[in-house]
Amino acid sequence: MLQFLPAPLLGAIIFSFLLINTCFWVVPVYLLILVKLVTPPGAPRDAVSRWTAALAQNWAGVNSWAVGALMKTEWDIRIDAQLDPRGQYLACANHQSWNDIVVLMKTFGHRAPFFKFFIKQELIWVPLLGLAWWGLDYPFMKRYSAEKLARHPELRGKDVETTKRACAKFRNQPVLVLNFLEGTRFTPAKHDKQQSPYRHLLKPKAGGFAFAMNAFGERLNSLLDITIVYPGGAQGIWGLMSGRVPKVIVEVRQLTIPHELYAGDYENDPAFRQRFQNWIGELWEHKDRRVAELLRGSAG
């Protein structure tokens, strides 16, 4: 719609629209968060959580419309999955940019439950969004350096506790729990530092995913394996808004989770932990090949 505008002007218009839309929706979301805080736990609070998520999904829906209608980006979204807005899903994706969140909002829209993702503790201070994420029960993860863990071993396992608490809140409501298994955005420097065996991905971290899977159990509809590719290279959020991301490819495939992976003890059973890591490794090898194929296909 506005693709003819110069990049800085286009970016400023889209940023202003998204900011106004955020201010509009954040007010009723905050009000429902206050209601949730004084609502007794159990079915009443679960109901308020569903209403809050529905408002947030409409908020994201308007943002997604703006992304599709106003930006210069070509969207190639391929979904090979049976999605139910009332279902429960675990999802994993590769992570290259903050734009991944915008991309996934556009990908799922109202086809699936509103998605929650694991988020750094520091992001609770993001204006407007931080409090909304907290009230929507996004799991905030606090990261510790290896040096701090060595000095304070009691801090090990805190992320596991956070994962279990978050999944307990989600057990009785529709949800799509997204995990970026790499734990951080891909960069060539991080790839080299890790000596990652994958060409286009960092090493996956399986622990939190295993605990989430165990907490939900077999009520999960399935696993959604998401592959995100930016053929022109990953950009920051300003790059997307100002039209510097020419194309985005998203593939979603639905996988059946092997029965034995629901019930194992990842923390205390070394044999199960190895089997789970092998399964994640196979998933990641497929994703790495698929990223390469999509990049080649786009270049051709």
Secondary structure, 3 states (H helix, E strand, C coil): CCCCCCHHHHHHHHHHHHHHHHHHHHHHHHHHHHHHHCCCCCHHHHHHHHHHHHHHHHHHHHHHHHHHHHCCCEEEEEEECCCCCCCEEEEEECCCCCHHHHHHHHHHCCCCCCEEECEEHHHHHCCCHHHHHHHCCCCEECCCCHHHHHHCHHHCCHHHHHHHHHHHHHCCCCEEEEEECCCCCCCHHHHHHHCCCCCCCCCCCCHHHHHHHHHHHHHCCEEEEEEEECCCCCCCHHHHHCCCCCEEEEEEEEECCCCHHHHCCCCCCHHHHHHHHHHHHHHHHHHHHHHHHHHHHHHC
